[in-house]
Amino acid sequence: MDAARTFLAWIRTAVGLLITALLLVALDVPIDEGWRLGAAGLVLLLAIAAAAQGWFSWRTHARPPGNGEAAPDLRIGSWLTWGVVAAGLLLLVGWVMT
């Protein structure tokens, strides 16, 4: 049950990042288009990474442990955090440059 909840949390994060990327492209934000599309592309890649993390984590933890093997460390939360910060900085620079 814990593996399914963790999977759904990662999928929820991925969907939120995907919606953010789509809104950056669809809305007329007063930021230079190149910076805005760069940030949207980065957030889209982060959404794909979050979904992959959820799937790999679920696949690893849903099966029973065997042969004394430890579960691989698949935590990429800090990378997602730094990616969102980088996308925010791209948007900030694009806003200042306009």
Beta strands, then each sheet from edge to edge (+ up, - down):
end
